[in-house]
Structures are given as structure tokens and as C-alpha cells.
Amino acid sequence: QVQLVESGGGLVQAGGSLRLSCAASGRILSINAMGWYRQAPGKQRELVATINSGGSTNYADSVKGRFIISRDNAKDTVYLQMNSLKPEDTAVYYCNAGVRIIGGPRGIYDYWGQGTQVTVSS
């Protein structure tokens, strides 16, 4: 019913920047919070940043001051600008959205993207 498609990952040197995008499509009535999570090899998935429909943001301590999350509500798209990247930022980054479905059951349903690889070399 809803698809999230991420783009923008890749290989970058330490200190560099990348911008991730995630576009939602499908039977979307409205989107509540959107966010980015990441999972490094051998580790659990962790929150990177979230943004609600009003624009309030929340960041993991490890990325504060380096990453910026934003969204374009007209395009149902969330972005993650990643600056001053470090090797420890290497992970698969996943987009998440809480969505109300057109014609669907009441409530907000969680959807995930397929993930995009970010690799930071030292």
C-alpha cells in the first residue's frame, strides 16, 4: 500500500558529505513522523534522526551537529544531510514513516524502506 524508496548512499572519505533522500508513495492519507535509522554489521538498528509533521526534530547524540534531517510534506519526502562523516557512520541507512492509509484501517502504520549503504573510508 505504501512504498518508501531511498537514494543517495555511497562511498565517501572521512570528513565528506552525503545527502540521503526517501520518497513515500502509495495510498497515503497523511504521514506522521518520518525518520532515519541505521544498522552497522553485527550491531542492532539504531535511531539516527526523526522529524514530525510539524518539523520538530530529534537526533542521536552521535550525529548531533553533523547531520540535518528535513522533509518536504508536499512531496512526502524526507532528507538526511550528513556532514563531517566518520568511519563509524558506516552502515545501511533505513527510512521510516508513520502513515495513515487512504481507505484503510484507522491508525498510523509503520513502513520501512529497503535501505541504502553508506560507507565512510578513513
Contacts in CASP RR format, 6 or more apart in sequence:
PFRMAT RR
TARGET T0000
AUTHOR 0000-0000-0000
METHOD contacts of the structure
MODEL  1
QVQLVESGGGLVQAGGSLRLSCAASGRILSINAMGWYRQAPGKQRELVAT
INSGGSTNYADSVKGRFIISRDNAKDTVYLQMNSLKPEDTAVYYCNAGVR
IIGGPRGIYDYWGQGTQVTVSS
1 26 0 8 1.000
1 27 0 8 1.000
1 101 0 8 1.000
1 104 0 8 1.000
2 24 0 8 1.000
2 25 0 8 1.000
2 26 0 8 1.000
2 27 0 8 1.000
2 28 0 8 1.000
2 97 0 8 1.000
2 99 0 8 1.000
2 101 0 8 1.000
2 109 0 8 1.000
2 111 0 8 1.000
3 24 0 8 1.000
3 25 0 8 1.000
3 26 0 8 1.000
3 111 0 8 1.000
3 113 0 8 1.000
4 22 0 8 1.000
4 23 0 8 1.000
4 24 0 8 1.000
4 95 0 8 1.000
4 96 0 8 1.000
4 97 0 8 1.000
4 111 0 8 1.000
4 112 0 8 1.000
4 113 0 8 1.000
4 114 0 8 1.000
5 22 0 8 1.000
5 23 0 8 1.000
5 25 0 8 1.000
5 113 0 8 1.000
5 114 0 8 1.000
6 20 0 8 1.000
6 21 0 8 1.000
6 22 0 8 1.000
6 93 0 8 1.000
6 94 0 8 1.000
6 95 0 8 1.000
6 113 0 8 1.000
6 114 0 8 1.000
6 115 0 8 1.000
6 116 0 8 1.000
7 20 0 8 1.000
7 21 0 8 1.000
7 22 0 8 1.000
7 116 0 8 1.000
8 18 0 8 1.000
8 19 0 8 1.000
8 20 0 8 1.000
8 21 0 8 1.000
8 116 0 8 1.000
9 18 0 8 1.000
9 20 0 8 1.000
9 93 0 8 1.000
9 116 0 8 1.000
9 117 0 8 1.000
9 118 0 8 1.000
10 18 0 8 1.000
10 116 0 8 1.000
10 117 0 8 1.000
10 118 0 8 1.000
10 119 0 8 1.000
11 119 0 8 1.000
11 120 0 8 1.000
11 121 0 8 1.000
12 18 0 8 1.000
12 85 0 8 1.000
12 118 0 8 1.000
12 119 0 8 1.000
12 120 0 8 1.000
12 121 0 8 1.000
13 120 0 8 1.000
13 121 0 8 1.000
14 85 0 8 1.000
14 86 0 8 1.000
14 87 0 8 1.000
14 120 0 8 1.000
14 121 0 8 1.000
14 122 0 8 1.000
15 83 0 8 1.000
15 84 0 8 1.000
15 85 0 8 1.000
15 86 0 8 1.000
15 120 0 8 1.000
16 83 0 8 1.000
16 84 0 8 1.000
16 85 0 8 1.000
16 120 0 8 1.000
17 81 0 8 1.000
17 82 0 8 1.000
17 83 0 8 1.000
17 84 0 8 1.000
17 85 0 8 1.000
18 82 0 8 1.000
18 85 0 8 1.000
18 118 0 8 1.000
19 79 0 8 1.000
19 80 0 8 1.000
19 81 0 8 1.000
19 82 0 8 1.000
20 36 0 8 1.000
20 79 0 8 1.000
20 80 0 8 1.000
20 82 0 8 1.000
20 93 0 8 1.000
20 95 0 8 1.000
20 116 0 8 1.000
20 118 0 8 1.000
21 77 0 8 1.000
21 78 0 8 1.000
21 79 0 8 1.000
22 34 0 8 1.000
22 36 0 8 1.000
22 77 0 8 1.000
22 78 0 8 1.000
22 79 0 8 1.000
22 95 0 8 1.000
22 97 0 8 1.000
22 113 0 8 1.000
23 75 0 8 1.000
23 76 0 8 1.000
23 77 0 8 1.000
24 31 0 8 1.000
24 34 0 8 1.000
24 76 0 8 1.000
24 77 0 8 1.000
24 97 0 8 1.000
24 99 0 8 1.000
24 111 0 8 1.000
25 76 0 8 1.000
27 101 0 8 1.000
27 102 0 8 1.000
27 103 0 8 1.000
27 104 0 8 1.000
28 76 0 8 1.000
28 99 0 8 1.000
28 100 0 8 1.000
28 101 0 8 1.000
28 102 0 8 1.000
29 99 0 8 1.000
29 100 0 8 1.000
29 101 0 8 1.000
29 102 0 8 1.000
29 103 0 8 1.000
30 53 0 8 1.000
30 99 0 8 1.000
30 100 0 8 1.000
31 53 0 8 1.000
31 73 0 8 1.000
31 76 0 8 1.000
31 97 0 8 1.000
31 98 0 8 1.000
31 99 0 8 1.000
31 100 0 8 1.000
32 52 0 8 1.000
32 53 0 8 1.000
32 97 0 8 1.000
32 98 0 8 1.000
32 99 0 8 1.000
32 100 0 8 1.000
32 108 0 8 1.000
33 50 0 8 1.000
33 51 0 8 1.000
33 52 0 8 1.000
33 53 0 8 1.000
33 97 0 8 1.000
33 98 0 8 1.000
34 50 0 8 1.000
34 51 0 8 1.000
34 71 0 8 1.000
34 78 0 8 1.000
34 95 0 8 1.000
34 96 0 8 1.000
34 97 0 8 1.000
34 98 0 8 1.000
35 47 0 8 1.000
35 48 0 8 1.000
35 49 0 8 1.000
35 50 0 8 1.000
35 51 0 8 1.000
35 69 0 8 1.000
35 78 0 8 1.000
35 95 0 8 1.000
35 96 0 8 1.000
35 97 0 8 1.000
36 47 0 8 1.000
36 48 0 8 1.000
36 49 0 8 1.000
36 50 0 8 1.000
36 69 0 8 1.000
36 78 0 8 1.000
36 80 0 8 1.000
36 93 0 8 1.000
36 94 0 8 1.000
36 95 0 8 1.000
36 96 0 8 1.000
37 45 0 8 1.000
37 46 0 8 1.000
37 47 0 8 1.000
37 48 0 8 1.000
37 93 0 8 1.000
37 94 0 8 1.000
37 96 0 8 1.000
38 45 0 8 1.000
38 46 0 8 1.000
38 48 0 8 1.000
38 89 0 8 1.000
38 91 0 8 1.000
38 92 0 8 1.000
38 93 0 8 1.000
38 94 0 8 1.000
38 118 0 8 1.000
39 45 0 8 1.000
39 46 0 8 1.000
39 91 0 8 1.000
39 92 0 8 1.000
39 94 0 8 1.000
40 88 0 8 1.000
40 90 0 8 1.000
40 91 0 8 1.000
40 92 0 8 1.000
43 91 0 8 1.000
45 94 0 8 1.000
46 60 0 8 1.000
47 58 0 8 1.000
47 60 0 8 1.000
48 59 0 8 1.000
48 60 0 8 1.000
48 63 0 8 1.000
48 67 0 8 1.000
48 69 0 8 1.000
48 80 0 8 1.000
48 93 0 8 1.000
49 57 0 8 1.000
49 58 0 8 1.000
49 59 0 8 1.000
49 60 0 8 1.000
49 63 0 8 1.000
49 67 0 8 1.000
49 69 0 8 1.000
49 80 0 8 1.000
50 57 0 8 1.000
50 58 0 8 1.000
50 69 0 8 1.000
51 57 0 8 1.000
51 58 0 8 1.000
51 69 0 8 1.000
51 70 0 8 1.000
51 71 0 8 1.000
51 78 0 8 1.000
53 73 0 8 1.000
55 71 0 8 1.000
57 69 0 8 1.000
59 65 0 8 1.000
59 67 0 8 1.000
59 69 0 8 1.000
62 88 0 8 1.000
63 82 0 8 1.000
63 89 0 8 1.000
66 82 0 8 1.000
66 83 0 8 1.000
66 84 0 8 1.000
66 85 0 8 1.000
67 80 0 8 1.000
67 81 0 8 1.000
67 82 0 8 1.000
67 83 0 8 1.000
68 80 0 8 1.000
68 81 0 8 1.000
68 83 0 8 1.000
69 78 0 8 1.000
69 79 0 8 1.000
69 80 0 8 1.000
69 81 0 8 1.000
70 78 0 8 1.000
70 79 0 8 1.000
70 81 0 8 1.000
71 77 0 8 1.000
71 78 0 8 1.000
71 79 0 8 1.000
72 79 0 8 1.000
78 95 0 8 1.000
78 97 0 8 1.000
80 93 0 8 1.000
82 89 0 8 1.000
82 118 0 8 1.000
85 118 0 8 1.000
85 120 0 8 1.000
86 120 0 8 1.000
87 120 0 8 1.000
87 121 0 8 1.000
87 122 0 8 1.000
88 120 0 8 1.000
89 118 0 8 1.000
89 120 0 8 1.000
90 118 0 8 1.000
90 119 0 8 1.000
90 120 0 8 1.000
91 118 0 8 1.000
92 115 0 8 1.000
92 116 0 8 1.000
92 117 0 8 1.000
92 118 0 8 1.000
93 115 0 8 1.000
93 116 0 8 1.000
93 117 0 8 1.000
93 118 0 8 1.000
94 112 0 8 1.000
94 113 0 8 1.000
94 114 0 8 1.000
94 115 0 8 1.000
95 112 0 8 1.000
95 113 0 8 1.000
95 115 0 8 1.000
96 110 0 8 1.000
96 111 0 8 1.000
96 112 0 8 1.000
96 113 0 8 1.000
97 110 0 8 1.000
97 111 0 8 1.000
98 108 0 8 1.000
98 109 0 8 1.000
98 110 0 8 1.000
98 111 0 8 1.000
99 108 0 8 1.000
99 109 0 8 1.000
99 110 0 8 1.000
99 111 0 8 1.000
100 107 0 8 1.000
100 108 0 8 1.000
100 109 0 8 1.000
101 109 0 8 1.000
END
